[in-house]
Structure formats: structure tokens, C-alpha cells
Amino acid sequence: MAKLSSRLRNEKRKQLVAQYADQRAALKAVIKSKASSDEDKQKAQSALNELPKNSSPVRVRNRCEISGRVRGYLRRFAMSRIDFRLLALKGDIPGVRKSSW
């Protein structure tokens, strides 16, 4: 089980990403636009650098909803392979059953 502080830090990052998503998208549009001048691009780049580091979506880590584990994360189920296996064997995940051949 991951430390509570690590999980809370990741949740805070998710909130910051959501909060600054519109600003970040607007600034990136200015930077990528061919119509904007070099000065506008530089101003947008410096404004983008002024935003909090944790507002970048790259810094958000995929964590298991149950245990907070980061390795062996199954994106489709939003949980780690270990918790997925335990719940699948119990029959708690609809549509999933143990395969045998």
C-alpha cells in the first residue's frame, strides 16, 4: 500500500491540472500557431513557465484506486494487477472470469 502522502500529492496534481487546463491550452495554441508573431510566442512561453509545475498533466501518475500502487497498473480497470486478480477471482469485476484451457 502506497503512503497516504503520495496518494494525496497525486490527487492535488490532478486538481491543479484540471484548474489550469484552459489556460495551458490557450497558451500552447498561441505557441503552435503559425499566425502569431515571435514576440507573442515568447510571451506565451514565459507565461506557460510561470504556471505551477504540478499543473502539467505529465506529472500526474497513474495509481491504483484501491492500494495506490503505481507499478503494474491496468488502465482499463484503474487498478493494479494484484488487486485486479484478487477482485476477479472473487467475481467482483463484471465480465471478467478466470481463464482455463
ROGU-866981 format. One record per residue: z, x negated, y negated of N, C-alpha, C in turn; residue in one letter; residue number from 1. Coordinates in Angstrom, 3 decimals. Example, Ala and Ser with C-alpha at 12.3 -4.5 7.8 and 13.67 -1.06 7.14 Angstrom:
<pts>
<pt <7.800 -13.190 5.690> <7.800 -12.300 4.500> <7.800 -13.200 3.300> A 1>
<pt <7.080 -12.850 2.250> <7.140 -13.670 1.060> <7.870 -12.900 -0.030> S 2>
</pts>
This chain:
<pts>
<pt <0.000 -0.853 1.178> <0.000 0.000 0.000> <0.000 -0.893 -1.232> M 1>
<pt <-0.885 -0.581 -2.146> <-1.015 -1.360 -3.377> <0.169 -1.087 -4.303> A 2>
<pt <0.436 -2.050 -5.170> <1.529 -1.878 -6.121> <1.225 -0.735 -7.071> K 3>
<pt <2.250 -0.051 -7.464> <2.092 1.076 -8.380> <1.503 0.621 -9.705> L 4>
<pt <1.890 -0.563 -10.171> <1.380 -1.054 -11.450> <-0.131 -1.279 -11.395> S 5>
<pt <-0.637 -1.750 -10.252> <-2.080 -1.964 -10.118> <-2.835 -0.651 -10.153> S 6>
<pt <-2.290 0.355 -9.478> <-2.954 1.655 -9.466> <-2.924 2.305 -10.841> R 7>
<pt <-1.802 2.180 -11.547> <-1.692 2.766 -12.886> <-2.603 2.051 -13.880> L 8>
<pt <-2.720 0.735 -13.739> <-3.605 -0.031 -14.617> <-5.050 0.428 -14.439> R 9>
<pt <-5.429 0.683 -13.188> <-6.785 1.148 -12.914> <-7.012 2.546 -13.488> N 10>
<pt <-6.006 3.407 -13.414> <-6.125 4.750 -13.995> <-6.278 4.677 -15.512> E 11>
<pt <-5.548 3.756 -16.128> <-5.661 3.569 -17.571> <-7.066 3.108 -17.946> K 12>
<pt <-7.634 2.236 -17.113> <-9.001 1.780 -17.355> <-9.980 2.937 -17.267> R 13>
<pt <-9.790 3.822 -16.288> <-10.678 4.980 -16.144> <-10.619 5.868 -17.382> K 14>
<pt <-9.414 6.047 -17.938> <-9.268 6.864 -19.136> <-9.967 6.211 -20.327> Q 15>
<pt <-9.830 4.889 -20.466> <-10.488 4.189 -21.567> <-12.008 4.247 -21.438> L 16>
<pt <-12.511 4.146 -20.228> <-13.956 4.233 -20.012> <-14.459 5.600 -20.465> V 17>
<pt <-13.737 6.646 -20.098> <-14.145 7.995 -20.490> <-14.055 8.185 -22.006> A 18>
<pt <-13.025 7.599 -22.611> <-12.798 7.759 -24.052> <-13.896 7.087 -24.871> Q 19>
<pt <-14.333 5.904 -24.450> <-15.291 5.127 -25.241> <-16.720 5.225 -24.716> Y 20>
<pt <-16.985 6.103 -23.773> <-18.314 6.173 -23.149> <-19.403 6.513 -24.168> A 21>
<pt <-19.149 7.473 -25.051> <-20.168 7.876 -26.028> <-20.469 6.760 -27.027> D 22>
<pt <-19.410 6.114 -27.527> <-19.601 5.013 -28.483> <-20.385 3.877 -27.840> Q 23>
<pt <-19.988 3.536 -26.627> <-20.630 2.438 -25.912> <-22.106 2.742 -25.657> R 24>
<pt <-22.410 3.979 -25.275> <-23.807 4.361 -25.009> <-24.647 4.304 -26.284> A 25>
<pt <-24.065 4.744 -27.405> <-24.799 4.718 -28.667> <-25.092 3.278 -29.105> A 26>
<pt <-24.105 2.411 -28.977> <-24.298 1.012 -29.373> <-25.316 0.322 -28.471> L 27>
<pt <-25.258 0.600 -27.182> <-26.219 -0.012 -26.267> <-27.636 0.499 -26.526> K 28>
<pt <-27.756 1.763 -26.944> <-29.075 2.306 -27.270> <-29.671 1.581 -28.474> A 29>
<pt <-28.822 1.275 -29.455> <-29.293 0.536 -30.635> <-29.728 -0.871 -30.226> V 30>
<pt <-28.954 -1.502 -29.360> <-29.269 -2.872 -28.938> <-30.579 -2.919 -28.159> I 31>
<pt <-30.808 -1.944 -27.303> <-32.008 -1.950 -26.456> <-33.247 -1.403 -27.161> K 32>
<pt <-33.057 -0.723 -28.272> <-34.178 -0.107 -28.975> <-35.086 -1.174 -29.586> S 33>
<pt <-36.375 -0.981 -29.409> <-37.334 -1.908 -30.000> <-37.565 -1.608 -31.476> K 34>
<pt <-37.210 -0.397 -31.887> <-37.423 0.007 -33.279> <-36.346 -0.540 -34.213> A 35>
<pt <-35.178 -0.855 -33.701> <-34.090 -1.336 -34.571> <-34.320 -2.798 -34.944> S 36>
<pt <-33.844 -3.138 -36.132> <-34.038 -4.498 -36.640> <-33.029 -5.455 -35.997> S 37>
<pt <-33.248 -6.729 -36.212> <-32.354 -7.740 -35.647> <-30.948 -7.623 -36.228> D 38>
<pt <-30.858 -7.284 -37.513> <-29.545 -7.128 -38.150> <-28.776 -5.966 -37.529> E 39>
<pt <-29.485 -4.857 -37.296> <-28.838 -3.699 -36.672> <-28.367 -4.042 -35.255> D 40>
<pt <-29.180 -4.791 -34.549> <-28.805 -5.192 -33.188> <-27.568 -6.087 -33.202> K 41>
<pt <-27.498 -6.997 -34.162> <-26.339 -7.887 -34.256> <-25.085 -7.111 -34.631> Q 42>
<pt <-25.215 -6.151 -35.544> <-24.068 -5.325 -35.921> <-23.588 -4.491 -34.733> K 43>
<pt <-24.534 -3.948 -33.992> <-24.167 -3.145 -32.815> <-23.507 -4.019 -31.756> A 44>
<pt <-24.003 -5.245 -31.582> <-23.413 -6.155 -30.603> <-21.987 -6.537 -30.996> Q 45>
<pt <-21.762 -6.791 -32.277> <-20.405 -7.144 -32.718> <-19.478 -5.936 -32.615> S 46>
<pt <-19.996 -4.742 -32.884> <-19.179 -3.534 -32.725> <-18.847 -3.298 -31.259> A 47>
<pt <-19.795 -3.601 -30.388> <-19.554 -3.460 -28.950> <-18.489 -4.449 -28.481> L 48>
<pt <-18.498 -5.641 -29.069> <-17.499 -6.648 -28.711> <-16.110 -6.282 -29.225> N 49>
<pt <-16.049 -5.472 -30.266> <-14.760 -5.061 -30.826> <-14.070 -3.990 -29.980> E 50>
<pt <-14.814 -3.299 -29.140> <-14.211 -2.279 -28.280> <-13.270 -2.944 -27.278> L 51>
<pt <-12.282 -2.215 -26.776> <-11.356 -2.807 -25.798> <-12.088 -3.273 -24.538> P 52>
<pt <-11.616 -4.384 -23.965> <-12.251 -4.921 -22.768> <-12.205 -3.925 -21.616> K 53>
<pt <-11.086 -3.228 -21.505> <-10.918 -2.306 -20.389> <-11.712 -1.009 -20.553> N 54>
<pt <-12.443 -0.867 -21.643> <-13.280 0.321 -21.804> <-14.638 0.132 -21.145> S 55>
<pt <-14.874 -1.034 -20.588> <-16.124 -1.294 -19.880> <-16.037 -0.736 -18.455> S 56>
<pt <-17.054 -0.004 -18.015> <-16.993 0.582 -16.671> <-16.977 -0.455 -15.555> P 57>
<pt <-17.387 -1.672 -15.848> <-17.403 -2.718 -14.826> <-15.986 -3.092 -14.390> V 58>
<pt <-15.020 -2.903 -15.260> <-13.657 -3.322 -14.971> <-12.876 -2.322 -14.118> R 59>
<pt <-13.435 -1.137 -13.905> <-12.777 -0.146 -13.056> <-13.018 -0.522 -11.601> V 60>
<pt <-11.963 -0.468 -10.818> <-12.026 -0.876 -9.420> <-11.959 0.352 -8.523> R 61>
<pt <-12.782 0.392 -7.482> <-12.711 1.482 -6.514> <-11.464 1.296 -5.665> N 62>
<pt <-10.592 2.291 -5.688> <-9.360 2.224 -4.910> <-9.226 3.463 -4.042> R 63>
<pt <-8.577 3.286 -2.918> <-8.316 4.394 -2.001> <-7.413 5.409 -2.692> C 64>
<pt <-7.744 6.687 -2.548> <-6.948 7.752 -3.165> <-5.553 7.829 -2.554> E 65>
<pt <-5.418 7.438 -1.305> <-4.150 7.591 -0.591> <-3.257 6.364 -0.749> I 66>
<pt <-3.796 5.196 -0.384> <-2.967 3.998 -0.361> <-3.183 3.067 -1.539> S 67>
<pt <-4.304 3.192 -2.243> <-4.597 2.298 -3.354> <-5.281 1.016 -2.923> G 68>
<pt <-5.630 0.915 -1.660> <-6.272 -0.283 -1.127> <-7.667 -0.430 -1.728> R 69>
<pt <-8.070 -1.692 -2.041> <-9.367 -1.921 -2.658> <-10.410 -2.392 -1.654> V 70>
<pt <-9.987 -3.015 -0.597> <-10.952 -3.523 0.384> <-11.214 -2.482 1.454> R 71>
<pt <-12.417 -2.479 1.969> <-12.795 -1.514 2.994> <-12.877 -0.104 2.437> G 72>
<pt <-13.331 0.021 1.209> <-13.395 1.311 0.518> <-14.673 2.043 0.912> Y 73>
<pt <-14.547 3.290 1.351> <-15.688 4.130 1.681> <-15.944 5.059 0.505> L 74>
<pt <-17.024 4.833 -0.202> <-17.307 5.549 -1.441> <-17.485 7.048 -1.208> R 75>
<pt <-18.117 7.405 -0.099> <-18.400 8.814 0.178> <-17.125 9.644 0.317> R 76>
<pt <-16.062 9.021 0.842> <-14.808 9.737 1.078> <-13.710 9.333 0.109> F 77>
<pt <-13.942 8.344 -0.719> <-12.982 7.837 -1.709> <-11.683 7.396 -1.070> A 78>
<pt <-11.794 6.720 0.072> <-10.605 6.188 0.735> <-10.964 4.943 1.527> M 79>
<pt <-9.936 4.226 1.939> <-10.162 3.008 2.698> <-10.487 3.343 4.142> S 80>
<pt <-11.026 2.374 4.837> <-11.424 2.570 6.225> <-10.237 2.906 7.111> R 81>
<pt <-9.075 2.368 6.788> <-7.880 2.592 7.600> <-7.406 4.035 7.463> I 82>
<pt <-7.283 4.503 6.230> <-6.858 5.888 6.004> <-7.906 6.876 6.495> D 83>
<pt <-9.181 6.512 6.354> <-10.250 7.370 6.855> <-10.123 7.554 8.361> F 84>
<pt <-9.866 6.462 9.059> <-9.758 6.525 10.519> <-8.583 7.388 10.945> R 85>
<pt <-7.439 7.206 10.287> <-6.259 7.995 10.635> <-6.494 9.489 10.409> L 86>
<pt <-7.067 9.834 9.266> <-7.310 11.248 8.975> <-8.410 11.838 9.859> L 87>
<pt <-9.415 11.023 10.197> <-10.490 11.516 11.061> <-9.968 11.786 12.470> A 88>
<pt <-9.109 10.930 12.952> <-8.555 11.137 14.292> <-7.643 12.364 14.336> L 89>
<pt <-6.964 12.652 13.242> <-6.133 13.854 13.174> <-6.979 15.115 13.054> K 90>
<pt <-8.220 14.953 12.569> <-9.087 16.102 12.346> <-8.927 16.701 10.969> G 91>
<pt <-8.390 15.926 10.028> <-8.152 16.424 8.673> <-9.374 16.323 7.762> D 92>
<pt <-10.410 15.600 8.189> <-11.613 15.478 7.375> <-12.676 16.392 7.980> I 93>
<pt <-13.093 17.428 7.270> <-14.064 18.359 7.840> <-15.419 17.700 8.070> P 94>
<pt <-16.024 18.012 9.207> <-17.334 17.497 9.531> <-17.357 16.125 10.135> G 95>
<pt <-16.191 15.524 10.347> <-16.120 14.175 10.913> <-15.373 14.265 12.231> V 96>
<pt <-15.966 13.665 13.261> <-15.252 13.598 14.530> <-15.556 12.265 15.190> R 97>
<pt <-14.680 11.873 16.092> <-14.803 10.586 16.753> <-16.014 10.611 17.673> K 98>
<pt <-16.785 9.561 17.589> <-17.969 9.498 18.414> <-17.642 8.796 19.732> S 99>
<pt <-18.282 9.217 20.801> <-18.126 8.533 22.096> <-19.429 8.635 22.850> S 100>
<pt <-19.781 7.553 23.529> <-21.012 7.564 24.314> <-20.867 6.728 25.547> W 101>
</pts>
